[in-house]
Amino acid sequence: MESQSVAEPRTTPKARDKATDKTKDKPAIELIEQNGEVTLSIGGEQAMQAWERDLMWASADMLCEYGQDFYEVGLGLGLSALRIANNPATRSHTVLELFDEVEDLFRDRHPQVPDNLTVERGDFFKRVFELPSESIDGMFFDPALDMEVWTDAELWARTMPEVVRVLRPGGVFIPFFSTKPELRWQYLQHFRQIRVERHRFVAYDTTEYTHGGTTGDAFIQCFLKD
């Protein structure tokens, strides 16, 4: 999800990555199903909702155009993880999730998952330095992080060169869709080619994190490594 005032993805008050070392408190995590709506709540905020399915699927399908070995940051409801793993082109898909509870909720809803799907626990801002160079064809990036993390320019300046390093030539980095027609500054200077697709969306009436209302255009941004 993204803040209504800033074109940033999934922000939650306490769902910050441990690399910031600003809190060790775990946020309350629950799956709320009511009135036909499905919401993953982290720290009392709408971290993800099931109406996003078509956008997540479109992002996953785009990712799978670029190879066979993929990595995802943030499990959420598992919409993109299952879509990527079930794509005929996919040989391996690994998802990095910070919170045990998010994976537990996912496993409860999906007790059987594709054999090529692996979910591991970890802190992205540490794990990315451990990933082998040129080891994946694409990364889908969709974690819930504190706004202080999204706006930490030094953190992104250290992190994004590592993302580029782990991508194979011709690989891609696809962050969570934006409902503002703006290229995300965190990633922009690290890639020469960017592919953007516009999709219509209809959110829930109760959705709080889309920009400019609960219907409109969403933009999937695909950053390509030379």
Phi, psi and chi 1 to 4 in degrees:
 res  aa     phi    psi   chi1   chi2   chi3   chi4
   1 MET       -  172.5   63.4  175.1 -103.3      -
   2 GLU  -140.6  153.9   53.7 -166.3  -48.8      -
   3 SER   -64.8  148.2  164.2      -      -      -
   4 GLN   -69.2  -23.8  -65.6 -174.8   33.1      -
   5 SER  -101.0  -17.6   58.2      -      -      -
   6 VAL  -130.1  136.9 -178.5      -      -      -
   7 ALA   -79.1   71.4      -      -      -      -
   8 GLU  -129.2  152.7  -60.5  -69.5   -8.5      -
   9 PRO   -81.7  165.3   18.7  -17.9      -      -
  10 ARG     2.6   98.6  -54.7 -162.4 -172.2  -75.9
  11 THR  -116.1  133.8   56.7      -      -      -
  12 THR  -139.1  147.0   54.9      -      -      -
  13 PRO   -57.7  -41.7  -24.0   33.2      -      -
  14 LYS  -118.2    5.5  -63.9  -65.4 -178.3 -179.1
  15 ALA   -88.6   46.4      -      -      -      -
  16 ARG   -88.5  153.0   58.5 -178.3   57.8  145.2
  17 ASP   -71.5  144.6 -163.1  -71.6      -      -
  18 LYS   -62.8  -18.9  -66.0  177.5 -176.2  175.2
  19 ALA   -62.7  -22.3      -      -      -      -
  20 THR   -76.5  -21.2   62.0      -      -      -
  21 ASP    55.0   35.9 -162.3   28.2      -      -
  22 LYS  -101.1  -20.3  -64.5  178.7 -178.8  -63.1
  23 THR  -158.5  146.7 -178.0      -      -      -
  24 LYS  -110.2    3.8  -65.2 -177.0  179.2  179.1
  25 ASP   -72.1  136.3  -63.7  -25.3      -      -
  26 LYS   -88.8  133.4  -80.9 -166.5  172.4 -176.2
  27 PRO   -75.2  155.9   29.8  -36.1      -      -
  28 ALA   -69.3  130.8      -      -      -      -
  29 ILE  -125.3  127.0  -62.6  173.7      -      -
  30 GLU  -151.0  154.9   59.6 -179.0  -27.9      -
  31 LEU  -103.2  120.1 -171.3   67.5      -      -
  32 ILE  -107.9  120.0  -57.7  170.7      -      -
  33 GLU  -121.9  110.5  -60.3 -178.8   78.6      -
  34 GLN  -157.8  144.4   59.8 -176.6   16.9      -
  35 ASN    53.4   36.9  -58.7  -38.6      -      -
  36 GLY    77.0    6.8      -      -      -      -
  37 GLU  -108.5  145.7  -60.2 -179.9   -1.2      -
  38 VAL  -123.9  122.5  178.7      -      -      -
  39 THR  -131.5  128.9  -59.7      -      -      -
  40 LEU   -89.3  117.2  176.0   63.6      -      -
  41 SER  -105.7  127.7  173.9      -      -      -
  42 ILE  -126.5  121.0  -61.0  179.6      -      -
  43 GLY    62.2   28.8      -      -      -      -
  44 GLY    81.4    3.0      -      -      -      -
  45 GLU  -109.1  155.4  -62.9  -76.4  -29.0      -
  46 GLN   -75.1  100.1  -63.6  173.7  -11.5      -
  47 ALA   -82.1  -33.3      -      -      -      -
  48 MET  -164.2  148.2 -173.9  176.7 -171.6      -
  49 GLN  -133.8  154.0  -65.3 -177.1  -46.8      -
  50 ALA   -70.4  -17.1      -      -      -      -
  51 TRP   -63.5  -17.6   66.2  -97.4      -      -
  52 GLU   -72.4   -5.3  -59.0  175.4   22.9      -
  53 ARG   -47.9  -52.2 -174.4 -162.7   66.7  177.9
  54 ASP   -63.5  -35.9  -70.4   -9.6      -      -
  55 LEU   -70.2  -39.3  -68.8  169.8      -      -
  56 MET   -66.1  -40.2  -58.4  -59.9  -79.9      -
  57 TRP   -64.3  -41.7  -76.7    5.5      -      -
  58 ALA   -62.8  -39.6      -      -      -      -
  59 SER   -64.7  -43.2  -60.2      -      -      -
  60 ALA   -64.2  -42.6      -      -      -      -
  61 ASP   -64.0  -38.3  -67.6  -12.5      -      -
  62 MET   -64.3  -44.3 -177.8 -175.0  -68.0      -
  63 LEU   -55.7  -43.2 -173.7   80.1      -      -
  64 CYS   -72.5   -7.6  -68.1      -      -      -
  65 GLU   -72.6  -13.8  -66.5  177.8   21.4      -
  66 TYR  -110.7   12.5  -68.6   91.2      -      -
  67 GLY   157.1 -149.1      -      -      -      -
  68 GLN  -140.2  -12.5   58.4 -175.3    1.1      -
  69 ASP  -119.5  120.4  -62.0  -49.9      -      -
  70 PHE  -130.2  160.2  -56.2  108.7      -      -
  71 TYR  -137.3  140.0 -161.8   85.9      -      -
  72 GLU  -131.7  140.7 -177.7  170.3   -1.4      -
  73 VAL  -114.2  113.7 -177.9      -      -      -
  74 GLY    98.7  113.9      -      -      -      -
  75 LEU   -83.3  -40.7  178.2   60.8      -      -
  76 GLY    56.5 -131.5      -      -      -      -
  77 LEU   -84.8   -3.0  -65.5  173.1      -      -
  78 GLY    80.3   11.7      -      -      -      -
  79 LEU   -62.8  -48.3  -60.6  174.5      -      -
  80 SER   -75.6  -36.2   50.4      -      -      -
  81 ALA   -59.2  -47.1      -      -      -      -
  82 LEU   -69.4  -36.9  -70.0  172.8      -      -
  83 ARG   -63.7  -43.7 -175.8   74.3  168.5 -171.2
  84 ILE   -66.0  -47.7  -66.0  166.5      -      -
  85 ALA   -63.4  -33.3      -      -      -      -
  86 ASN   -85.0   -5.1  -78.6  -47.1      -      -
  87 ASN   -69.0  133.6 -170.2  -66.8      -      -
  88 PRO   -57.8  -24.4  -23.6   33.2      -      -
  89 ALA   -78.1  -17.8      -      -      -      -
  90 THR   -80.4  124.0  -59.2      -      -      -
  91 ARG   -91.4  -42.5  178.6  171.5   63.1 -176.0
  92 SER  -145.9  143.7   66.5      -      -      -
  93 HIS  -141.5  122.4 -176.8   45.2      -      -
  94 THR  -115.0  132.6  -59.4      -      -      -
  95 VAL  -114.9  128.2 -178.6      -      -      -
  96 LEU  -100.0  120.8 -178.8   68.8      -      -
  97 GLU  -125.8  135.7  172.0   53.8   46.9      -
  98 LEU   -78.0  -35.7 -177.9   60.7      -      -
  99 PHE  -108.1  129.5  -61.4  113.4      -      -
 100 ASP   -56.9  -41.4  -66.6  -24.2      -      -
 101 GLU   -63.6  -33.3  -64.0   87.0  -14.9      -
 102 VAL   -66.4  -43.4  171.1      -      -      -
 103 GLU   -66.7  -38.6 -177.7  178.3   -2.0      -
 104 ASP   -59.2  -43.5  -69.2  -16.7      -      -
 105 LEU   -63.2  -40.8  -69.5  169.2      -      -
 106 PHE   -63.5  -45.6  170.2   74.1      -      -
 107 ARG   -65.1  -34.2  -62.4  -74.2 -174.9 -178.0
 108 ASP   -62.3  -38.6  -72.1  -16.4      -      -
 109 ARG   -84.3  -23.5  -68.3  170.6   65.8   87.8
 110 HIS  -134.8   76.3  -54.4  -79.2      -      -
 111 PRO   -64.8  -24.7   20.7  -31.8      -      -
 112 GLN  -119.1  127.6  -66.1 -173.0  -18.2      -
 113 VAL  -125.3  161.6  -59.7      -      -      -
 114 PRO   -57.6  147.7  -24.4   34.7      -      -
 115 ASP   -63.6  -24.4  -68.0  -21.4      -      -
 116 ASN   -87.6    4.5   61.0   -5.8      -      -
 117 LEU  -102.9  126.0  175.4   61.0      -      -
 118 THR  -124.4  133.5  -58.5      -      -      -
 119 VAL  -113.7  125.9 -179.0      -      -      -
 120 GLU  -126.2  155.8   57.2 -174.6   26.9      -
 121 ARG   -96.4  142.7 -164.5   74.0   60.8 -109.4
 122 GLY   168.2  170.3      -      -      -      -
 123 ASP   -98.5  111.4  171.6  -18.7      -      -
 124 PHE   -56.8  -40.9  169.0   72.5      -      -
 125 PHE   -72.6   -7.4  -68.3   99.1      -      -
 126 LYS  -104.0  -43.3  -65.6  177.2 -179.0  177.4
 127 ARG   -63.4  -35.2 -177.9   64.4   55.3   80.9
 128 VAL   -60.0  -29.2   68.9      -      -      -
 129 PHE   -73.7  -16.7  -71.5   88.6      -      -
 130 GLU   -95.3  -14.2  -57.8  168.2   -3.7      -
 131 LEU   -71.6  141.3  -63.7  175.3      -      -
 132 PRO   -65.5  148.4  -19.8   32.0      -      -
 133 SER   -65.3  141.5  -63.0      -      -      -
 134 GLU    48.8   47.6  -62.2 -173.1   -0.5      -
 135 SER  -104.6  -12.5   58.4      -      -      -
 136 ILE  -133.9  156.4   58.7  173.0      -      -
 137 ASP   -92.0  -18.8  -63.2  -57.0      -      -
 138 GLY  -167.5  150.5      -      -      -      -
 139 MET  -126.9  128.4  179.3 -178.8  -68.2      -
 140 PHE  -102.6  124.9 -176.3   52.1      -      -
 141 PHE  -115.6  110.0 -169.0   72.6      -      -
 142 ASP  -149.2   51.7 -170.9   18.7      -      -
 143 PRO   -86.6  160.9   34.1  -35.9      -      -
 144 ALA   -97.2  115.5      -      -      -      -
 145 LEU  -131.4  156.5  -60.7  173.1      -      -
 146 ASP   -66.8  148.4 -175.8   79.0      -      -
 147 MET   -58.2  -29.8 -176.7   57.5   74.1      -
 148 GLU   -63.4  -30.2  -67.6  178.7   12.3      -
 149 VAL   -72.2  -46.9  177.1      -      -      -
 150 TRP   -60.8  -27.9  -69.3  116.0      -      -
 151 THR  -100.9    8.8   55.3      -      -      -
 152 ASP   -86.5   94.4 -173.3  -21.5      -      -
 153 ALA   -61.7  -38.3      -      -      -      -
 154 GLU   -65.9  -38.9  -68.1 -175.8    2.6      -
 155 LEU   -61.4  -45.2  177.6   65.2      -      -
 156 TRP   -69.8  -33.4  -66.5  106.1      -      -
 157 ALA   -65.0  -31.6      -      -      -      -
 158 ARG   -79.8  -34.1  -67.1 -166.3  -56.8  -90.2
 159 THR   -83.6  -44.3  -58.4      -      -      -
 160 MET   -65.4  -34.4  -71.8  -51.3  -59.1      -
 161 PRO   -60.4  -30.5  -27.8   37.1      -      -
 162 GLU   -70.6  -38.2  -66.4  -59.9  -53.4      -
 163 VAL   -60.2  -46.6  170.6      -      -      -
 164 VAL   -61.2  -39.2  174.8      -      -      -
 165 ARG   -60.6  -41.2  176.8 -174.9   60.8   79.9
 166 VAL   -79.3  -14.4  -56.5      -      -      -
 167 LEU   -79.0  140.8  -68.4  173.4      -      -
 168 ARG   -73.6  157.2  -67.5  169.9 -178.8  152.1
 169 PRO   -54.0  132.4  -26.6   35.3      -      -
 170 GLY    84.4   -0.3      -      -      -      -
 171 GLY   -77.0  170.4      -      -      -      -
 172 VAL  -134.4  154.5  -63.4      -      -      -
 173 PHE  -121.5  119.0  174.1   80.6      -      -
 174 ILE  -121.5  110.0  -59.4  179.1      -      -
 175 PRO   -84.0  167.3   30.4  -33.1      -      -
 176 PHE   -51.5  141.5  174.6   76.0      -      -
 177 PHE   -57.4  154.8   65.0   83.4      -      -
 178 SER  -114.6  145.3  173.4      -      -      -
 179 THR  -102.7   14.3   53.9      -      -      -
 180 LYS  -116.8  137.8  -84.1 -170.7  172.8 -177.0
 181 PRO   -79.4   63.4   29.6  -34.5      -      -
 182 GLU  -134.1  136.5  -61.5  176.2   -3.0      -
 183 LEU   -74.2  136.9  -65.8  172.9      -      -
 184 ARG   -78.0  124.2  -67.2 -167.1  171.3  119.4
 185 TRP   -65.1  -27.0   62.0  -94.6      -      -
 186 GLN   -58.7  -30.6  -66.8   92.0  -22.3      -
 187 TYR  -111.2  -19.7  -37.0  128.7      -      -
 188 LEU   -56.4  -47.0 -175.3   59.0      -      -
 189 GLN   -75.4   -5.4   64.4  179.7  -22.3      -
 190 HIS   -98.8    0.0  -57.9  -78.3      -      -
 191 PHE  -137.9  144.1  -62.9   89.7      -      -
 192 ARG   -91.4  -30.6 -170.2  174.2   63.2   84.8
 193 GLN  -115.8  135.7  -60.2 -179.6   67.3      -
 194 ILE  -135.9  129.1  -54.1  167.5      -      -
 195 ARG  -107.2  131.4  170.5 -176.5  172.1 -172.9
 196 VAL  -126.8  131.4 -179.5      -      -      -
 197 GLU  -120.0  139.4  -75.2 -170.2    1.0      -
 198 ARG  -102.8  133.6  177.0  172.7   58.5   86.5
 199 HIS  -133.8  144.2  -64.8 -100.9      -      -
 200 ARG   -77.4  147.7  -65.9  -67.3  -65.3  174.0
 201 PHE  -138.4  153.2   74.8   89.8      -      -
 202 VAL  -131.8  111.4  179.0      -      -      -
 203 ALA   -89.5  178.9      -      -      -      -
 204 TYR   -71.5  156.5  -61.6  146.4      -      -
 205 ASP   -62.8  -25.6  -70.2  -19.3      -      -
 206 THR   -89.9   -2.4   58.4      -      -      -
 207 THR   -65.2  132.9  -61.1      -      -      -
 208 GLU  -109.0   -7.8  -60.2  172.6   -9.0      -
 209 TYR  -111.2    4.0   54.0   83.7      -      -
 210 THR   -89.8  151.3   50.0      -      -      -
 211 HIS   -88.8  127.7  173.7   74.7      -      -
 212 GLY    79.6   20.7      -      -      -      -
 213 GLY   117.4 -178.4      -      -      -      -
 214 THR   -98.0    5.8   55.7      -      -      -
 215 THR  -136.9  153.7   63.0      -      -      -
 216 GLY   155.1 -151.8      -      -      -      -
 217 ASP  -105.9  138.9  -69.7  -31.5      -      -
 218 ALA  -117.4  150.7      -      -      -      -
 219 PHE  -123.7  121.5  -58.1   88.7      -      -
 220 ILE   -95.9  122.3  -62.0  172.7      -      -
 221 GLN  -107.7  125.8  -58.1  177.2   20.6      -
 222 CYS  -119.6  113.3  175.7      -      -      -
 223 PHE   -97.8  122.6  -63.0   79.7      -      -
 224 LEU  -104.9  132.3  -66.7   86.7      -      -
 225 LYS   -84.5  134.4  177.2  176.3  177.8  176.9
 226 ASP   -63.3      -  -69.4  -22.7      -      -
